[in-house]
Amino acid sequence: MSHEFELTHDIDIAATPEQVWDAIATGPGVDSWFMGSTEIEPRVGGRGSLTMPGFTAESTITAWEPPHRFAYRATPGEDGAFMAFEYLVEGRDGGSTALRLVHSGIMTGDWEEQYDALRQGNPLYLRTLEQYLLHFPGRTAVPVTAFGPQQSDQERAWDGIVGAVGLTGRVSEGDKVEFTVDGQAVVGVVDVVLDPGFLGVRTDDALLRFVGGGGMILTGHHVFADIDREAAERTWSEWLAAVYA
């Protein structure tokens, strides 16, 4: 059974409309706050893609009105399911920007679970966008995706990652974080959290994102430094494997 859906999310960001546009409508900009690696052809009818390890989603640009409106629609699957995204950008007094995301499409199968994941997940990524433009303006990041081993349930996966970054008990924004990866100290602060599926840690040169569901944790990191992406993904994969060994 298929189900049409539409979700609307609003956020005010301390950045100009042009800065917001660069973050939502260019590949390097999107790589700095969203999952995977993105490519965008800047025109109506242009192609877009989102690549994760072993997976690529193609899309078509349906609106291109810089810096005010950007929209794209994913290529439908064989079952007719698809997702569409529309961003509406409006400047405010004082140099800030109001951003609206309209996320719509058709879901199939267990659509209620999918819908709930999007309803909770979309605001978390918009918060990451806000953090990016607030703390790393004018910079772009290298996306780092690594998968941890499957756990028996999400609570076990969450407890493992929370303990691994040096936290205990209930996690809140503002909590200080300190742990070690490949012999290097990582020091930061929790800037986004949703127990038990999303933990964001901001450091001086990265937005670290641990994303989970169904007993899995993966990284959706954004590193604002000149790094070897493949080497970084191997390092984080090994770190996650050790966490759950």
N, C-alpha and C positions, 0 to 999 in steps of 0.2 A: 504494500500500500504506500502511495506517495503522499507527501504533505507539504504544502506551500508554507513558507515562513517569512517573517520580516522582523528584524531587530534594529532598534535605533539607539545609538549611544552618543552622548554629548560630553565634551570636555573643553575647558578653557586652558590655554597653554601660554606661558610667558615667552612668546616668540612672535616674530612677524609672520604674516601670511606667506611671504616668499620663503621663509625658513621652513615653515610647515609644509609647503608645497614640495620643496626639495626632499623633505623627509618621507613623504607619502607617494611621490610620483616619479622617483628615480630609483634605479636599482641599488646604487651605493647607499642612498638614503634609507630605503626599506631594510637593507641588510643591517643597518645600525640599530634596529629596534624590533623587527619581526623575525619569525622563524625562517631557517633555511637561507637560500641564496636566490635573489630575485633579479630578473631582467625585464625592462620595460621599453617598448618602442614608442617614442613620444608623439603619438598622433591618434586620432580616431581611426579605428580599424587596425591599429598596430597590434603586434603580438606581445604577450607577456608570459612569463614563466616563473614558477616557484619550484626550486629543486631542493629536495632532501635526499639523504643517502638512500639510493634504490628507488627513488620516486620523483617524478616531475609532473606538475600540473600546468597545463597550458590555458591561456585565457586571451580574450580579445578586448582591446580598449574601446569602450562605448561612449566615453565623454572625456574631452581634453580641453579645459578652459582655464589655463593658468592665470593667477594662482587660486582660482575659486572653486572649480569643480573637476573632479577626476573620478572616473568610474570604469570598471571592467567586469567582464562576465566569463567565468570559467567554462571550458568546453564540457558539454554534458556527457555523463557516462552512458553506458549502454542501457542502464535502467532509467535514464532520463533525469537523474539527479544532477544538480549543478548549484553553484553559489555565485552570487553577484555582490559587488562591493561598490558603494558610492560614497565619496568623501566631499563634504561641503565645507568650504573654508571662508570665514568672514572675519575681517580685521576689527579690532576693538580699540577704543581710546587707550593711550598709554603704551601702544606697541604690542599688545597681546592679541591672541587669536581665538575665536570660537570655532571648534571643529566638530562636525557631526559625521558619524559613520552610520550608514544604512546598509545592513547586511541582510540579504534576502536570497531566495532560491527555492529549490525543491529538495526535500529529503525523502529517502526511502528506507525501508526496514525499520529498525528500532529508532524512529525519528525523535521520540521524546528524550532519550538519553543524549542523542546528538545535539538537540536543541538546548538542553540544559548545559551541556559543555560549552557551547558557543555563548550562551547568555552569561555565563560566569567568566569565560576566557577572554572575550573581546575587551572588556574593560581593563583587564590585566595588561594586555598588549598596548592599549592606549596609554596606560600609566607608564609603561616602558618608553613609549614615544615621548611622553612628557619629560621623563627623566633624561632621555637622550638630549632633547633640545635645551633643557635647563643646565645640564652639567657638561655636555660635550658639543656645544654649538660650533658649526663650521667644520666639524671633523666627521669622518666616516670610519666604520668599523669593519673588521674581518669577522664574519660569522663562523662560529665553531659549534658543530653538532656532533654529539657522541651519545651512544646508548648504553645504559646500564643493563645488567642481567635481570631477567624476569624474576619477580618475587611472588610469594604466595598471595599477597593482597596489597592494596595501596597503603594501608597503615604501616605495614612493615617497610615498604619502600620509602615512605615519608620519614619514619623514625630513623632509618639508616642515613638519609641525606642530612637531616637536621643534626644528628650526632656528629657526622663527618665534618661539618663546617664549624663545630665547636659550640653549638647551641643546645640548650636543654629546655624541657617543658614547653609551654605555649610560646610560639614565636610571634613577635610584633615588629612593625616598622620601627626603625630606629635602633634595633638591637645591634650591638657590635659583633663582628664576625672576625675570627682569625683561625686559619688552618694552613696546611702545607700541601702543595701539589708539585711533585717531581723535585722535591728538595727546596722549593721556593715558597716563601711566606706569602700568603694572601690575606690582606687586611682590608676590611670594608664594613659596610653597614647594610642592614636589611632595608630595602626601599619599597618592595612590593611583596605581599604574601597572601596566599589563600591555602589554608590547611585543608586537605593534605595533597594539594596538586600543583602549587606554584610557589617557588621561593626565588625572589630576586635579591641579589647582593650587588651593591655598587662599590667599586674600588676606584682608585685614582686613574686607572686606565682601562676600565672594563665595566660593562653591565653583564654580570653573570646571571644566567637564568636556568633554574632547574625545574623542568616541567614533567608532570607525571599523570598517570591514569592507568587503571587496570593492573596495578602491581609493577608498573614500569616508571623509571626516571630517565629522562634524557636531558642533555644540555642544549640550550639555545643561546649560547654566549655571544656577546658582541665586544670584541677586543679592539680598542683604539690604539693600536701599536703595529709596527711593522713585524709581523710574525709569519711563520710558515704554517699555513692553515692545516695541511695534512698532518704535520708533526704535532700541532696542538690538538687535533682531534684524536690522534693516537694516545697522546699523554692523558687526555681526559677520559678516554675509554679505559685505559689501564687504571686510572684513579677510581673510576666507578666500579670496575671489577674488584678492586681491592676493598672498597667500601662494603661490598656485599659478599665477600669471600667467606 
